[in-house]
Amino acid sequence: MDSTSSPERPLGPKEPIKVLCEKRGLNRETVEECLNKFLAPDTEGIRIRNLDLYVQAFCHKSALREYDCPFGDNERLEFLGDSVLNLVVTKYLFDRYPDRAEGFLTRLRTKLVRSSSLSAWARDMGLQDLILMSSKALEQGWHNNTRKLEDVFEALIGSLFLDTGIASCKRLLYPILDSCDFACVEEDTNFKDILLRRMQAVHSWLVAQQLNVTQYGAESLPEYHLMETLGPEHRRVFKVATCVAGVHLGIGEHPKKREAEQCAAKMALEHLSRYGLPTFPTRMGYRVPVPPSVAETCINVIRADRAFFSLSRKILVITFFTAVLGWSPFTTLPFFTYCMRSLPSVDTISDTSYVRDLSTFGGVFGGLGEPADSVGASASTLRLDLDIDFSAGGGGSIFSVS
């Protein structure tokens, strides 16, 4: 629920909305002053025709609790203005960058019409001084709220479009767009996307070089976790952390969760630029409690040469992984397929600790159990480790008993 709205209504008849307009200084002259803020002094200014449209554009729904406004609040005009704004900005960018691709233009438009941009333009035009709200909302400073300024800016565009047409909207918006620093606008600041692309590039290269395959898992890609929510309900701040393979790389705070994720991604990129990739665990085995007899059966099956794996033996191994170890088919099948296709002849069982690198295997074989260091050794544990030598004639073992 909007914090500026309330189901309570004042007793007695409401005053007409023009009373609030007089208090706030909303009239034809002040509206035109706002609309002509960015125009050059020697150009003819924008002139409005129907003042009622602009009164509606500035009218927040909280004002309707105390004042009688026959036009209603500004939400419908906001809806219209949003589309008009996107159209004008799209045409501006289309003309400014005749040779650039659609993706580039879309990214720039998104940055230009985002909340922070619209609210900044609204403040520069002085719209906060004309917004019509309930007395309580005005006392609490809601007319300076970023979201409210964004809404009234879009509503103003909608009213201008209905009053004087698309040409006036272009006359208003083009000087604003011309004043933007496009060197900054063109800079890619979608930090989540940048971090994702960087980690994809890193891990795809590692996998290609060290595993001779192109698959990597989601564990190697950035994840975002909400750590806590701060502040009162109407002014909440989200605290978000970004992690890669379980390692925290950045923390961000913002009233919008999506922006908090962007802040966290930005901090992660700064961390990577300063310190490089974090040190992920490179020698990690896993112990899974199983009966010794089952372990021995599995070892006897796996140690056989892959050329002699019959269908029944394959079914036995897959059944062991899914039923005994509790692996999901999404974990078992890629692991089993990888062993069949990529491993040399597996005919040795050793007590040596064979390991897998989480940062390069990318979680393809995830879900093996608890880290070996955190589980005490016992006669009834089967250690599942992996260390593959891809050199010519290299051998390897995927199980070792401890």
GULO-644947 format. One line per 3 residues: their letters; for each residue x, y, z of C-alpha. Coordinates in steps of 0.02 Angstrom, whole numbers. Layout:
<sites>
A	X,Y,Z ~ ...
</sites>
This chain:
<sites>
MDS	0,0,0 ~ 59,175,-41 ~ 124,253,120
TSS	50,420,69 ~ -126,350,53 ~ -250,307,190
PER	-428,238,197 ~ -479,376,317 ~ -576,524,247
PLG	-602,693,330 ~ -771,737,401 ~ -875,871,315
PKE	-874,932,135 ~ -710,937,38 ~ -634,1096,-25
PIK	-614,1115,-214 ~ -445,1068,-284 ~ -415,1247,-340
VLC	-390,1292,-156 ~ -241,1175,-148 ~ -181,1241,-316
EKR	-176,1416,-244 ~ -81,1355,-90 ~ 47,1266,-198
GLN	59,1403,-329 ~ -3,1292,-471 ~ -67,1401,-613
RET	-43,1429,-799 ~ 111,1537,-775 ~ 204,1416,-660
VEE	162,1266,-769 ~ 230,1353,-925 ~ 384,1406,-828
CLN	419,1223,-789 ~ 389,1168,-969 ~ 507,1300,-1039
KFL	647,1272,-914 ~ 764,1189,-1039 ~ 718,1292,-1193
APD	841,1419,-1260 ~ 797,1599,-1210 ~ 778,1656,-1391
TEG	652,1522,-1438 ~ 464,1531,-1425 ~ 404,1447,-1268
IRI	275,1309,-1249 ~ 101,1376,-1216 ~ -32,1269,-1133
RNL	-217,1270,-1176 ~ -312,1165,-1049 ~ -249,1200,-873
DLY	-361,1064,-801 ~ -255,930,-884 ~ -101,994,-792
VQA	-194,1006,-627 ~ -235,822,-648 ~ -54,785,-694
FCH	7,858,-530 ~ -132,782,-424 ~ -75,635,-317
KSA	-212,519,-258 ~ -184,568,-76 ~ -251,743,-117
LRE	-422,669,-159 ~ -451,629,25 ~ -455,813,68
YDC	-501,902,-93 ~ -633,882,-225 ~ -549,856,-393
PFG	-670,816,-536 ~ -525,760,-647 ~ -461,623,-532
DNE	-279,584,-493 ~ -132,576,-613 ~ -113,387,-634
RLE	-199,377,-805 ~ -95,522,-870 ~ 60,437,-801
FLG	16,280,-899 ~ -2,381,-1059 ~ 152,487,-1027
DSV	261,334,-1003 ~ 224,276,-1181 ~ 244,450,-1256
LNL	410,471,-1165 ~ 476,306,-1232 ~ 422,352,-1409
VVT	507,522,-1406 ~ 667,455,-1329 ~ 669,311,-1453
KYL	655,430,-1601 ~ 790,542,-1528 ~ 912,397,-1510
FDR	864,327,-1680 ~ 914,493,-1761 ~ 1068,522,-1653
YPD	1144,349,-1686 ~ 1099,301,-1865 ~ 1227,161,-1873
RAE	1207,80,-1703 ~ 1120,-86,-1671 ~ 954,-111,-1582
GFL	1035,-180,-1425 ~ 1141,-24,-1402 ~ 991,90,-1428
TRL	885,-10,-1306 ~ 1019,-1,-1172 ~ 1033,188,-1191
RTK	845,213,-1188 ~ 831,109,-1030 ~ 960,220,-944
LVR	880,381,-1003 ~ 703,340,-945 ~ 749,256,-781
SSS	682,324,-618 ~ 838,419,-565 ~ 845,513,-731
LSA	661,562,-733 ~ 661,618,-552 ~ 818,722,-582
WAR	738,808,-731 ~ 580,838,-629 ~ 683,923,-492
DMG	773,1030,-619 ~ 604,1087,-686 ~ 541,1124,-510
LQD	395,1002,-516 ~ 414,960,-331 ~ 349,1134,-288
LIL	185,1106,-380 ~ 137,927,-334 ~ -35,917,-254
MSS	-42,800,-105 ~ -130,782,61 ~ -70,895,200
KAL	7,747,292 ~ 102,688,138 ~ 169,863,108
EQG	223,879,289 ~ 318,715,275 ~ 407,774,118
WHN	331,650,-4 ~ 329,782,-141 ~ 519,763,-146
NTR	512,573,-158 ~ 603,504,-310 ~ 461,389,-363
KLE	330,526,-344 ~ 434,644,-450 ~ 455,511,-583
DVF	266,484,-586 ~ 223,669,-601 ~ 352,693,-739
EAL	271,555,-842 ~ 97,624,-805 ~ 154,796,-862
IGS	213,721,-1027 ~ 44,637,-1045 ~ -52,798,-1014
LFL	59,895,-1135 ~ 29,763,-1269 ~ -160,774,-1248
DTG	-157,964,-1240 ~ -40,1013,-1381 ~ 19,853,-1467
IAS	180,756,-1493 ~ 275,905,-1565 ~ 268,996,-1398
CKR	328,840,-1309 ~ 479,837,-1425 ~ 510,1022,-1393
LLY	511,986,-1206 ~ 614,826,-1208 ~ 743,856,-1345
PIL	833,998,-1252 ~ 834,890,-1096 ~ 911,746,-1194
DSC	1036,864,-1276 ~ 1096,916,-1103 ~ 1137,736,-1056
DFA	1318,678,-1046 ~ 1310,541,-1176 ~ 1488,487,-1140
CVE	1421,428,-972 ~ 1258,366,-1045 ~ 1349,259,-1172
EDT	1456,181,-1037 ~ 1392,9,-993 ~ 1338,17,-811
NFK	1237,-143,-804 ~ 1359,-215,-679 ~ 1263,-377,-657
DIL	1275,-412,-843 ~ 1459,-363,-848 ~ 1500,-478,-702
LRR	1402,-620,-779 ~ 1491,-603,-946 ~ 1660,-594,-861
MQA	1632,-751,-758 ~ 1561,-844,-908 ~ 1716,-799,-1008
VHS	1834,-851,-868 ~ 1753,-1017,-833 ~ 1717,-1065,-1012
WLV	1902,-1038,-1048 ~ 1955,-1140,-897 ~ 1840,-1282,-942
AQQ	1894,-1281,-1123 ~ 2078,-1281,-1076 ~ 2079,-1403,-931
LNV	1930,-1518,-962 ~ 1919,-1514,-1151 ~ 1731,-1487,-1136
TQY	1622,-1334,-1149 ~ 1496,-1365,-1011 ~ 1505,-1275,-845
GAE	1382,-1261,-704 ~ 1284,-1122,-623 ~ 1391,-1134,-465
SLP	1527,-1040,-558 ~ 1413,-894,-603 ~ 1364,-747,-492
EYH	1221,-772,-370 ~ 1131,-638,-270 ~ 1068,-665,-93
LME	963,-548,12 ~ 1058,-531,176 ~ 936,-420,270
TLG	807,-283,252 ~ 843,-121,346 ~ 735,26,397
PEH	547,50,423 ~ 420,-22,302 ~ 396,138,203
RRV	583,170,187 ~ 660,-1,173 ~ 837,-31,115
FKV	888,-199,44 ~ 1060,-270,82 ~ 1114,-394,-51
ATC	1273,-497,-71 ~ 1342,-569,-232 ~ 1434,-735,-224
VAG	1532,-842,-345 ~ 1558,-1024,-297 ~ 1509,-979,-120
VHL	1635,-837,-105 ~ 1564,-665,-62 ~ 1633,-535,-182
GIG	1523,-384,-150 ~ 1382,-310,-46 ~ 1258,-177,-101
EHP	1123,-77,-15 ~ 980,17,-98 ~ 794,51,-75
KKR	764,-53,-231 ~ 818,-234,-226 ~ 868,-233,-408
EAE	979,-82,-382 ~ 1055,-162,-226 ~ 1105,-310,-336
QCA	1185,-188,-458 ~ 1283,-108,-316 ~ 1341,-278,-257
AKM	1394,-326,-434 ~ 1489,-162,-452 ~ 1584,-197,-290
ALE	1621,-373,-352 ~ 1693,-304,-514 ~ 1801,-181,-416
HLS	1862,-325,-308 ~ 1906,-429,-462 ~ 1995,-282,-543
RYG	2098,-249,-387 ~ 2135,-425,-325 ~ 2094,-541,-470
LPT	1993,-699,-456 ~ 1969,-763,-279 ~ 2054,-924,-226
FPT	1921,-1057,-239 ~ 1945,-1226,-152 ~ 2063,-1327,-263
RMG	2082,-1490,-167 ~ 1919,-1550,-99 ~ 1858,-1728,-80
YRV	1688,-1784,-22 ~ 1641,-1923,97 ~ 1470,-2003,83
PVP	1418,-2128,218 ~ 1374,-2293,133 ~ 1384,-2476,188
PSV	1554,-2552,150 ~ 1474,-2691,48 ~ 1387,-2565,-64
AET	1548,-2469,-83 ~ 1642,-2625,-132 ~ 1509,-2670,-260
CIN	1516,-2499,-337 ~ 1706,-2502,-342 ~ 1708,-2670,-428
VIR	1588,-2605,-560 ~ 1675,-2439,-590 ~ 1850,-2512,-598
ADR	1802,-2618,-748 ~ 1860,-2555,-916 ~ 1730,-2440,-992
AFF	1728,-2546,-1150 ~ 1650,-2688,-1052 ~ 1514,-2588,-967
SLS	1356,-2686,-1003 ~ 1184,-2609,-992 ~ 1153,-2698,-827
RKI	1312,-2627,-753 ~ 1268,-2452,-811 ~ 1097,-2469,-731
LVI	1180,-2530,-570 ~ 1296,-2381,-561 ~ 1158,-2255,-597
TFF	1046,-2340,-469 ~ 1185,-2329,-341 ~ 1209,-2144,-369
TAV	1023,-2102,-365 ~ 957,-2222,-233 ~ 1103,-2242,-113
LGW	1191,-2074,-124 ~ 1034,-1974,-155 ~ 1098,-1889,-311
SPF	970,-1815,-429 ~ 964,-1875,-611 ~ 1026,-1701,-661
TTL	1186,-1738,-564 ~ 1205,-1924,-600 ~ 1180,-1927,-788
PFF	1307,-1790,-833 ~ 1433,-1870,-714 ~ 1406,-2045,-783
TYC	1407,-1987,-964 ~ 1567,-1889,-933 ~ 1652,-2042,-859
MRS	1601,-2151,-1006 ~ 1655,-2028,-1140 ~ 1804,-1938,-1067
LPS	1895,-2051,-944 ~ 2035,-2167,-996 ~ 2022,-2346,-943
VDT	1979,-2345,-758 ~ 2061,-2497,-685 ~ 2148,-2438,-528
ISD	2084,-2406,-354 ~ 2200,-2313,-238 ~ 2198,-2238,-65
TSY	2271,-2080,-139 ~ 2159,-1929,-122 ~ 2096,-1885,-294
VRD	2014,-1717,-302 ~ 1910,-1604,-412 ~ 1927,-1417,-432
LST	1760,-1331,-403 ~ 1813,-1175,-497 ~ 1856,-1268,-658
FGG	1732,-1411,-655 ~ 1600,-1278,-626 ~ 1487,-1387,-523
VFG	1451,-1513,-662 ~ 1475,-1650,-535 ~ 1395,-1554,-391
GLG	1298,-1630,-248 ~ 1426,-1758,-193 ~ 1399,-1732,-8
EPA	1493,-1640,129 ~ 1674,-1583,111 ~ 1793,-1718,169
DSV	1878,-1603,293 ~ 1714,-1582,387 ~ 1673,-1767,400
GAS	1771,-1886,509 ~ 1842,-2040,424 ~ 1763,-2207,462
AST	1758,-2381,392 ~ 1586,-2350,321 ~ 1626,-2198,216
LRL	1659,-2196,31 ~ 1768,-2055,-29 ~ 1715,-1990,-199
DLD	1857,-1894,-278 ~ 1906,-1848,-453 ~ 2070,-1799,-532
IDF	2084,-1831,-717 ~ 2247,-1833,-815 ~ 2208,-1791,-995
SAG	2384,-1821,-1058 ~ 2408,-1961,-1183 ~ 2384,-2129,-1099
GGG	2345,-2046,-934 ~ 2247,-2144,-806 ~ 2135,-2093,-665
SIF	2028,-2153,-524 ~ 1859,-2086,-477 ~ 1846,-2179,-313
SVS	1961,-2206,-167 ~ 1917,-2296,-6 ~ 1959,-2229,165
</sites>
